[in-house]
Amino acid sequence: MFDFLEDYDLLGAFWTTVQLAALSAVGSLIWGTLLAAMRVGPVPLMRGFGTAYVNIVRNIPLTVIILFTSLGLNQTLGVSLGADDFESINFRLAVLGLILYTSAFVCEALRSGINTVPVGQAEAARALGLNFNQVLGLVVLPQAFRSSVGPLANVLIALIKNTTVAAAIGVAEAALLMKEMIENEAQLLLISAVIAFGFVVLTLPTGLFLGWVGKKVAVKR
């Protein structure tokens, strides 16, 4: 019943999905943290930029962002992100698009964690002579990350599923392979079940593990 799977690189497609998710998760965490710092910072211009970015990007479909990186950045402006071949260019553009989109949700998850930190702690740190960056980096963010593990886990799971949008620009991940398999094989339900099972294998253990981590590192108040 599963003999037709031998003709397709199923593991390779899911490995590409894992790479997309991992690289995008790291980039989103970095950019999302910077956005969260902007949103709670003392500089009005940076607060305005962070707020505008999050509100605009969250309301743009991910497909539009991914297509913009390919049609707008690459084909119109010639941005290749240092890659030479078609597959590498599209892969890197997909990672960029996922970072731009997911970082908005990372920002909001971290901002919710920042709001759980008692104001008195920041005031005490400032009274000791620490500047804003030191207060944020040494006092607020460590506690915010611990409080935000649960929401960040949900963002990561959504990111893993959102990697399927990369198929729109030809990235050879699981969704693109599924499309090819459906076109070539008369096994719609079976193919859908196999791909769905693959994503469950990726997301379910991740959610359970991060949920356990969240309980372990939660700040007791």
N, C-alpha and C positions, 0 to 999 in steps of 0.2 A: 504493500500500500504506500510505503514511503520511498520506494525505489527511485522515483523521479527526482528526489532531493539530491541524489548523487551527482546530477548534472549541474548543480548550482553551488556556488561558494557561500553557503549559508553562514558559516562561522566567520568568514571574511567580512561579510556584510555587517554582521553584528559587532565585529571588532571595530569597524569604521564608526558604527554608532557609539560604541564605548569611547573611542578617541574624540569624537565630536563632543560628547557630553563632558568628558573629563577636562578637555582644553577650555571649553566654554564655561564650565563651572569655575575654574581657576580665574579666568579673565573676568567673569561676572562678579566674583567675590571681591576682587581688587577694585574694579570700577564701581561696583555697588557700595563698597565701603567708603570710597572717596565721595560718592554722591550723598551718602548719609551724613558724612562729616560736613559737607556743604550745607545740607538742609538744616543742621543744628548749629551752624557756625555763626559768628558775630558779624560777618560781612554781608550786607544786604544784597549786593550784586551776586555773590555766590549762592546765597539762599534762594534768590529768584531763579538763577540758572538751574539749581538742583530741583526745585519745585516744578519748573516748566518742563524740564527733561522728563521727569517721572510721569507727570500728568499727560504729556503728549505721547511718549513712547508706549505707555501702558494701553493707550486707546488706539494704537495702530496695529492691525493684524500682523502677526509674525510673517506670514507669506509675503506681504507687501515689503517688509524690511529685507527679507532674504532676496527677493527679486530685485530690489533696489541695489543691493550690494553687487549683484551680477550685471544687471542692465545699466545701472547708473554709474557705479564706481568703476567697474571693469571695462564694459564695452563702450561707455561714453567718455569716461575720464582716463581710462587706461591704467587703473590701479590694479596691480597684480600681487601686492604684498610679498614681493621677492620670489615668487614662484615662476617657473618657466612653462610647465605643461598644463594642459587644460584641466586635468583632474586635480592637481595640487592647487591651482588657482581657485577653483570652485570650492574645494574643501576649506581653504583658508578664509574665503569670503563667507562661507556658511558659518564658520566659527565666529567671525566678526559680527555677523548679523545676530547670531544667538547671544553673543555677549551684550551687544547694544540693547537687545530686548530684555534679556533675563536680569540684567543689572538693575533695572528699574524695580523689579520685584524684590531683589536682594536688598536694595536700599530701603524699601518700606519695611521689610522684615527686621532689618537692623535698627531702623528708627523706632520700631515698636519695642525692641529690646532696650534701646537707649532710654526710652520713656519709663522703663521699669526701675531705672537706677535713681535712688532718692536724690533730690536736688541738694540736700544738705552735704552729700559727699563731694559734689563738684564745688560747692561753696567753701567747704573746708580745705579742699586742694588749692583753690585760688587764694585762700587766706594764708596758705603756706608759701605763696610766692610762685606757684606753677602757672605757666601761661596756658592759653586755650589748647594748643597742640599737646602739651604734656598732660593736661587734665583729661583730654579725650583719649589719648593713647595709653596712659598709665592707669587711669581710674575708671572711666566710663566704658570704653569699648570692650575691655576684657570681660566685664560683667554683662554687657549687652550681647556679646557673642554667646555667652553661656545661657542667657535667657532666650536666645533666638535660634537655638539648635532645631527645635521642632518646626518653626516656620521655614527655616532654611532647608530642612529636609524635604518639605513639601515643594519648595521651589526647585530643588534638585530633581525630584521625581517628575515634576512637570517638564523640566528641561530635557530629561531623557526621552520623554514622549514627544517633545517638540522637535527633536532631531529629525523626525520623519519629514518635516517641511523642507529639509535640505535636498530632498529628492527633486524638488521643483527646479533646481539649477543643476541637476545631473550628478550629485554626489552619490557614490555607490554605497549607500547604507541600506538598512533593512527594508525600508519602505519602497525604494527603487527596485530592489530585488523582488519584492512581493509583486510589484506591478509587472515586471518581466515574466515572473512565474505564472501569473494569472493569464497573461497574453498567450503563453506557450502551452499551458497545461489546462486540462478540463477538470481541475480539482479546486474549485473556488473555496469551498468550506474548509477543506483540509489545509490548504495553503494559509488561509486566514488564521486557522487555529494554531498552526506552527509558528507564524510570526507573532501572534498574540502571546503564545506561551513564552517565546523568547523575551518579549518585553516584560512579562511577569517575572521571569527569572532575574532580569536586571533591576526592576524597581522594587519588588517585594522585599528581598533581603536588605536592600539599601534603606528602605523605610523602617524596617524593624531594627536594624543596627543603629541608625541615627536616632530613632525613638529611645532606644536603650541608653545611648550616649547622652541624650538630652536629659534623661532622668538622673543620670549619674553626676552631671556637671551643673545641674540646676542650682541657682543661687537660693539659699534658704533665707527667708526674710521673716 
